[in-house]
Amino acid sequence: MFEVSSQCTGRFQMIPFKNRLVSDYLSLYLNVSVQDCGGQCARTSNCDSFSYQPKTNPSECYLYRKRVWAGKTPAVNKEGLVTYWRLADHCPSEYILNTVYNTCFKAYINTGDETTWSRAMTRCEEDGGYLFIASSMNRLQMVTDFVKNLKVYGQLTYVGGNDVYVKGTWEWIDGSTEFIWGLTEPNVFEEHCGAVKTQNPVDGLRDVHCDSLYGYLCEIPI
């Protein structure tokens, strides 16, 4: 993580997502340092992430309106490109702070919240976040601890895993690739989005059809 100071403020964290340029960037700056790239993002309205290519001459700085994420298309491979997310200053209303992972968390799992995976991602983005990254047993346990008193039993709930960019290559929204799958999962090649069962998320992840209507879990990094 690094912090941009002086005349602008912003905290940014490098994510595992790299070597891929998503085409809907806001602007491109050439021959700047990574700190200057972060400063440009901090000064730009609605810029929540940037990608930086230090190995080209000149260097390249791409600003994004929201947090760019693995699975977002159209995209092209670009060797050496690294990506940073802006960190939020606080949790929005109705989000719960988890101090272990420095993240804000909210479950949209009530009747009427059900939607497709892509629409769930859009709704999380509207909150300033993304679909939850359940990349470890501890993070799956975090879901269990959160929903155990909500009395929602057994329903599937979307999280941020997908293999949209390369079919069969699963990755989380932040580009990380650690998955704890449920027994026999992933089991259908046509199912490209990830979900957990709210009754017992630690049983592992499921692959599901992206157009199925489920609740979803959002998070915002701080």
C-alpha positions in Angstrom: 0.0 0.0 0.0 1.2 3.6 -0.6 -0.4 6.9 0.2 -0.5 10.0 -1.9 -0.1 13.2 0.1 0.6 16.9 -0.3 -2.2 18.6 -2.3 -4.3 15.5 -2.8 -5.2 12.5 -0.7 -5.7 8.8 -1.4 -4.5 5.4 -0.3 -3.9 2.7 -2.9 -3.1 -1.0 -2.7 -1.6 -3.2 -5.4 -3.8 -6.2 -6.2 -2.8 -9.5 -7.8 -4.6 -8.5 -11.1 -1.9 -7.7 -13.6 -0.7 -8.1 -17.2 -4.2 -7.2 -18.5 -5.5 -3.8 -19.8 -9.3 -3.3 -19.6 -10.2 -1.0 -22.4 -12.7 1.4 -20.7 -10.1 3.5 -18.9 -10.8 7.2 -18.3 -7.4 8.6 -19.4 -3.8 7.7 -20.2 -0.7 9.6 -18.9 2.8 8.9 -20.2 6.2 9.2 -18.6 5.0 9.5 -15.0 6.0 7.7 -11.8 3.7 5.3 -10.0 3.3 7.9 -7.3 2.3 10.5 -9.9 -0.1 8.1 -11.4 -1.7 7.6 -8.0 -1.8 11.3 -7.6 -3.6 11.8 -10.9 -6.2 9.2 -9.8 -6.6 10.9 -6.4 -7.3 14.2 -8.2 -9.7 12.8 -10.8 -13.3 12.6 -9.9 -14.6 9.0 -9.5 -11.2 7.4 -10.1 -11.0 4.4 -7.9 -8.2 2.4 -9.6 -5.3 2.7 -11.9 -3.0 0.5 -13.9 0.7 1.3 -14.3 3.3 0.0 -16.8 6.8 0.9 -15.7 8.7 -1.1 -18.3 7.7 0.7 -21.4 9.4 3.9 -22.6 7.7 6.1 -21.8 5.9 4.6 -18.8 2.1 4.3 -19.0 -0.6 5.3 -16.5 -4.2 4.3 -17.0 -6.9 5.7 -14.8 -10.3 3.9 -14.2 -13.6 5.3 -13.1 -14.3 2.3 -10.8 -12.1 -0.5 -9.4 -10.9 -2.4 -12.5 -11.4 -6.1 -11.9 -10.5 -9.5 -13.2 -13.3 -10.7 -15.5 -14.2 -7.3 -16.8 -14.2 -7.1 -20.6 -13.2 -6.1 -23.2 -9.5 -6.6 -22.1 -6.2 -7.4 -23.8 -3.0 -8.9 -22.4 -0.3 -6.3 -21.6 2.8 -7.7 -20.0 4.2 -5.9 -17.0 1.0 -3.9 -16.2 0.2 -3.7 -12.5 -3.0 -2.5 -10.9 -3.8 -0.5 -7.8 -7.2 0.0 -6.0 -8.1 3.1 -4.0 -9.0 2.2 -0.4 -12.1 3.7 1.1 -11.8 6.0 4.2 -14.7 4.4 6.0 -17.6 1.9 5.7 -20.8 3.2 4.2 -24.1 3.0 6.1 -25.3 -0.6 6.6 -21.9 -2.1 5.9 -20.1 -3.9 8.7 -16.4 -3.4 9.3 -14.1 -6.4 9.6 -10.9 -5.2 11.2 -9.0 -8.5 10.5 -9.2 -8.0 6.7 -9.7 -4.2 6.7 -12.8 -4.6 4.7 -16.5 -3.5 4.8 -19.1 -6.2 4.3 -22.8 -6.4 3.4 -25.1 -9.3 2.5 -27.9 -8.7 0.0 -29.7 -11.9 0.7 -33.3 -10.9 1.6 -36.3 -11.6 -0.6 -36.2 -9.2 -3.6 -32.4 -9.0 -3.6 -32.0 -11.8 -6.1 -30.3 -10.9 -9.4 -27.8 -12.1 -12.0 -24.0 -12.2 -11.2 -23.2 -9.2 -13.5 -26.0 -7.1 -12.0 -24.9 -8.0 -8.5 -21.4 -6.8 -9.4 -22.9 -3.6 -10.7 -24.8 -3.0 -7.5 -21.7 -3.6 -5.4 -19.9 -1.1 -7.6 -22.7 1.4 -7.0 -21.9 1.0 -3.3 -18.2 1.6 -4.0 -17.1 -2.0 -3.8 -17.3 -5.4 -5.6 -18.5 -8.9 -5.0 -16.9 -10.6 -2.0 -13.6 -12.3 -2.3 -13.9 -15.7 -0.5 -10.4 -16.8 -1.2 -9.6 -18.5 2.1 -11.2 -20.7 4.7 -11.1 -17.7 7.1 -12.9 -15.5 4.6 -15.6 -18.3 4.2 -15.9 -18.4 7.9 -16.4 -14.6 7.9 -19.5 -15.2 5.8 -20.7 -17.9 8.1 -20.3 -15.7 11.2 -22.1 -12.8 9.5 -25.2 -14.6 8.2 -25.8 -17.2 10.9 -28.3 -14.9 12.7 -30.2 -13.9 9.5 -32.2 -17.1 9.2 -31.5 -17.7 5.5 -30.9 -21.4 5.1 -29.2 -23.1 2.2 -29.7 -20.6 -0.6 -26.9 -19.9 -3.1 -25.3 -16.5 -2.9 -23.0 -14.8 -5.4 -19.4 -14.0 -4.6 -16.7 -12.6 -6.8 -15.1 -15.7 -8.4 -15.4 -16.2 -12.1 -13.8 -17.6 -15.2 -15.2 -15.1 -17.7 -11.9 -13.9 -19.2 -10.5 -17.4 -19.9 -13.0 -20.2 -19.6 -11.7 -22.8 -17.1 -9.3 -20.4 -15.4 -10.9 -19.2 -12.3 -10.0 -15.9 -10.6 -11.3 -13.6 -8.0 -12.3 -10.0 -8.7 -8.8 -8.8 -7.5 -7.0 -11.3 -9.7 -6.1 -13.8 -7.0 -6.5 -17.5 -7.8 -6.9 -19.3 -4.5 -10.2 -21.3 -4.5 -11.7 -23.6 -1.9 -14.1 -25.6 -3.9 -17.0 -27.8 -2.6 -17.0 -31.5 -3.2 -17.1 -32.2 -7.0 -16.8 -28.5 -7.9 -16.4 -26.9 -10.3 -18.5 -29.4 -12.2 -20.1 -27.8 -15.2 -18.1 -26.1 -17.9 -21.0 -23.8 -18.8 -21.1 -22.4 -15.3 -18.8 -19.4 -15.1 -19.7 -17.6 -11.8 -19.0 -18.4 -8.2 -21.4 -18.8 -5.3 -21.6 -20.1 -1.7 -24.4 -21.6 0.3 -25.3 -19.3 3.2 -26.2 -22.2 5.4 -22.6 -23.4 5.5 -20.2 -21.4 3.3 -17.2 -23.3 4.7 -18.4 -26.3 2.7 -16.7 -24.5 -0.3 -17.5 -22.7 -3.5 -19.9 -23.7 -6.2 -19.8 -22.8 -9.9 -23.2 -21.6 -11.2 -24.8 -20.1 -14.3 -24.2 -16.4 -14.3 -27.8 -15.6 -15.3 -29.3 -17.4 -12.3 -31.0 -15.2 -9.8 -29.4 -15.2 -6.3 -28.6 -12.9 -3.5 -25.0 -11.6 -3.2 -22.3 -10.4 -0.9 -20.4 -7.1 -1.4 -17.2 -5.8 0.2 -15.3 -2.5 0.1 -11.6 -2.3 1.1 -10.4 0.3 3.6 
